[in-house]
């Protein structure tokens, strides 16, 4: 008789938001689901990360690993199909040059200019949102909220208080996901239980603290799709605004990681803190800094199928590299040093695929 297979290692996932760059996370999830040595037990997601999280939970509840992979692929294909009617499309010159940026798109420039002069309350009084129809059509929220599946946490930002609110399994709806992905320049605030919410990225991108208390796994794998480091200094008005937004959407994650690092240090000095759970916490990071380093912020609104598939392939590659290098460390130790976030970025490893064109 052969040696029995080892049980799958449980893993929690923290999924960042980033528009269509969330297809990178789709690729990471697809690779993890393919590996039967990994068991995804709990997720926390913001914005596009929230969408990936609920589609993952729904697909897994319906058909296990393969069901989740199929659901994610179908969801992102539906996103691409819906985007065909968007006025923000690449110019013929960008298509010929292989650039995914929308910076030269007349439709995008018109939307950007109007959005700085008028609010969605003036431009979209009926609060039309194609993502609402897509979520309702593609996600069975009864399955997402059913006990026994992949526990899910969705973060949104309370407009009045500026504080995060996490919606957990049992209370997740299409509206909570829309709240997590509500960019205030594009959509009205989403009202839930009498409170108004904007994109969760303003307060937690993603929220880590719901995963810390999960006794099923001490491991949290963060899927980061917003670069913390930028090599180029922004000089145009658009680039400055985009970089400022990028920094604000990363600040909450950096602060939460710093807090966790301090807790771990404190538990080492005071062993009694380990009883509170701070001692058994292993942090991991799959980051795609280089994959988006040279992509314009406008490309987050580009949902062409070829582009999403390219991002998907890059995400799978990053997850594959992480598994090869760090699988044995799951359940044993952290593979991510928080302090490295504050160091100068290292040179691009030679074995990685080339960066995407802007």
JOVENUR-V631556 format. One record per residue. RES is the residue in one small letter. OMEGA is omega in whole degrees, 0 to 359 (none if undefined). NEAR is the number of other ideal C-beta (glycine too) atoms within 12 Angstrom. Layout:
res->[RES | RES]
omega->[OMEGA | OMEGA]
near->[NEAR | NEAR]
//
This chain:
res->[x | x | x | x | x | x | x | x | x | x | x | x | x | x | x | x | x | x | x | x | x | x | x | x | x | x | x | x | x | x | x | x | x | x | x | x | x | x | x | x | x | x | x | x | x | x | x | x | x | x | x | x | x | x | x | x | x | x | x | x | x | x | x | x | x | x | x | x | x | x | x | x | x | x | x | x | x | x | x | x | x | x | x | x | x | x | x | x | x | x | x | x | x | x | x | x | x | x | x | x | x | x | x | x | x | x | x | x | x | x | x | x | x | x | x | x | x | x | x | x | x | x | x | x | x | x | x | x | x | x | x | x | x | x | x | x | x | x | x | x | x | x | x | x | x | x | x | x | x | x | x | x | x | x | x | x | x | x | x | x | x | x | x | x | x | x | x | x | x | x | x | x | x | x | x | x | x | x | x | x | x | x | x | x | x | x | x | x | x | x | x | x | x | x | x | x | x | x | x | x | x | x | x | x | x | x | x | x | x | x | x | x | x | x | x | x | x | x | x | x | x | x | x | x | x | x | x | x | x | x | x | x | x | x | x | x | x | x | x | x | x | x | x | x | x | x | x | x | x | x | x | x | x | x | x | x | x | x | x | x | x | x | x | x | x | x | x | x | x | x | x | x | x | x | x | x | x | x | x | x | x | x | x | x | x | x | x | x | x | x | x | x | x | x | x | x | x | x | x | x | x | x | x | x | x | x | x | x | x | x | x | x | x | x | x | x | x | x | x | x | x | x | x | x | x | x | x | x | x | x | x | x | x | x | x | x | x | x | x | x | x | x | x | x | x | x | x | x | x | x | x | x | x | x | x | x | x | x]
omega->[180 | 179 | 181 | 181 | 178 | 178 | 180 | 180 | 180 | 185 | 173 | 181 | 174 | 191 | 179 | 172 | 180 | 178 | 182 | 174 | 173 | 175 | 172 | 178 | 174 | 179 | 178 | 180 | 180 | 180 | 179 | 179 | 179 | 184 | 184 | 174 | 183 | 174 | 177 | 186 | 184 | 179 | 171 | 186 | 177 | 175 | 178 | 175 | 177 | 179 | 176 | 183 | 183 | 177 | 176 | 182 | 180 | 181 | 180 | 179 | 183 | 187 | 178 | 184 | 183 | 176 | 179 | 179 | 180 | 181 | 179 | 179 | 180 | 180 | 182 | 174 | 178 | 175 | 180 | 180 | 180 | 183 | 179 | 182 | 179 | 176 | 181 | 181 | 178 | 175 | 179 | 180 | 177 | 178 | 180 | 181 | 179 | 179 | 181 | 179 | 174 | 185 | 181 | 182 | 178 | 180 | 179 | 180 | 178 | 179 | 181 | 181 | 180 | 182 | 178 | 181 | 184 | 179 | 176 | 177 | 178 | 185 | 186 | 185 | 179 | 177 | 177 | 182 | 182 | 179 | 179 | 180 | 181 | 180 | 180 | 182 | 190 | 187 | 174 | 185 | 172 | 177 | 179 | 185 | 181 | 178 | 176 | 179 | 177 | 180 | 188 | 177 | 182 | 183 | 173 | 183 | 177 | 185 | 185 | 184 | 184 | 183 | 177 | 169 | 181 | 175 | 185 | 174 | 185 | 181 | 183 | 179 | 175 | 181 | 179 | 178 | 177 | 177 | 180 | 183 | 186 | 174 | 189 | 177 | 186 | 186 | 172 | 173 | 180 | 182 | 179 | 180 | 176 | 178 | 181 | 184 | 172 | 181 | 180 | 181 | 179 | 186 | 180 | 185 | 356 | 176 | 180 | 189 | 177 | 183 | 185 | 183 | 180 | 182 | 181 | 181 | 175 | 187 | 174 | 176 | 179 | 176 | 186 | 180 | 173 | 183 | 175 | 179 | 171 | 180 | 185 | 177 | 179 | 183 | 178 | 180 | 180 | 181 | 179 | 178 | 182 | 180 | 177 | 177 | 180 | 179 | 182 | 181 | 177 | 187 | 182 | 179 | 181 | 180 | 180 | 178 | 177 | 179 | 179 | 178 | 179 | 178 | 179 | 178 | 181 | 180 | 177 | 180 | 181 | 187 | 181 | 178 | 180 | 178 | 179 | 176 | 184 | 182 | 182 | 178 | 182 | 183 | 179 | 182 | 165 | 183 | 181 | 181 | 184 | 182 | 182 | 185 | 185 | 178 | 177 | 179 | 180 | 181 | 175 | 177 | 178 | 182 | 175 | 187 | 179 | 179 | 179 | 178 | 177 | 177 | 177 | 180 | 178 | 178 | 177 | 181 | 179 | 180 | 179 | 178 | 180 | 180 | 180 | 184 | 193 | 183 | 183 | 182 | 180 | 181 | 183 | 184 | 176 | 175 | 182 | 178 | 183 | 184 | 181 | 177 | 187 | 175 | 174 | 182 | 180 | 177 | 181 | 178 | 187 | 187 | 182 | 178 | 181 | 180 | 178 | 176 | 180 | none]
near->[3 | 4 | 5 | 6 | 9 | 14 | 12 | 21 | 30 | 27 | 41 | 44 | 44 | 51 | 56 | 53 | 50 | 46 | 44 | 43 | 48 | 48 | 49 | 49 | 54 | 49 | 39 | 50 | 48 | 40 | 34 | 45 | 37 | 21 | 25 | 17 | 23 | 33 | 26 | 48 | 32 | 38 | 51 | 51 | 53 | 58 | 48 | 47 | 49 | 51 | 49 | 55 | 57 | 52 | 50 | 49 | 46 | 38 | 36 | 36 | 29 | 26 | 20 | 19 | 28 | 17 | 24 | 35 | 30 | 24 | 37 | 45 | 30 | 24 | 39 | 41 | 26 | 27 | 39 | 29 | 21 | 24 | 30 | 17 | 12 | 24 | 18 | 34 | 28 | 34 | 22 | 12 | 13 | 27 | 20 | 10 | 14 | 17 | 26 | 41 | 35 | 37 | 29 | 25 | 29 | 18 | 23 | 29 | 22 | 18 | 26 | 28 | 16 | 20 | 23 | 16 | 12 | 16 | 18 | 24 | 16 | 13 | 21 | 20 | 12 | 12 | 20 | 15 | 25 | 25 | 37 | 27 | 17 | 28 | 33 | 19 | 20 | 32 | 39 | 26 | 29 | 19 | 28 | 43 | 27 | 20 | 15 | 14 | 32 | 46 | 38 | 52 | 45 | 54 | 50 | 48 | 39 | 29 | 25 | 14 | 15 | 18 | 20 | 35 | 33 | 37 | 40 | 29 | 33 | 20 | 21 | 42 | 30 | 33 | 33 | 42 | 47 | 40 | 47 | 52 | 47 | 39 | 35 | 25 | 26 | 33 | 33 | 28 | 29 | 38 | 21 | 27 | 16 | 10 | 21 | 24 | 43 | 39 | 42 | 49 | 44 | 37 | 34 | 46 | 47 | 52 | 45 | 44 | 30 | 32 | 43 | 31 | 23 | 31 | 15 | 21 | 30 | 33 | 36 | 45 | 47 | 46 | 50 | 45 | 51 | 45 | 32 | 33 | 25 | 26 | 18 | 17 | 9 | 19 | 12 | 14 | 13 | 23 | 21 | 17 | 20 | 31 | 26 | 17 | 27 | 35 | 23 | 23 | 40 | 34 | 22 | 33 | 47 | 27 | 22 | 33 | 37 | 20 | 22 | 34 | 26 | 19 | 27 | 31 | 18 | 19 | 21 | 16 | 14 | 15 | 12 | 13 | 19 | 18 | 11 | 17 | 20 | 27 | 23 | 26 | 38 | 31 | 39 | 41 | 35 | 39 | 39 | 41 | 33 | 32 | 41 | 41 | 29 | 22 | 40 | 35 | 36 | 32 | 39 | 40 | 38 | 41 | 37 | 33 | 22 | 20 | 36 | 37 | 25 | 32 | 43 | 38 | 26 | 38 | 42 | 34 | 29 | 40 | 39 | 25 | 27 | 34 | 29 | 17 | 19 | 28 | 26 | 15 | 22 | 34 | 29 | 15 | 18 | 28 | 28 | 30 | 18 | 30 | 17 | 21 | 28 | 14 | 11 | 11 | 18 | 14 | 9 | 17 | 16 | 9 | 13 | 22 | 22 | 18 | 22 | 34 | 23 | 24]
//
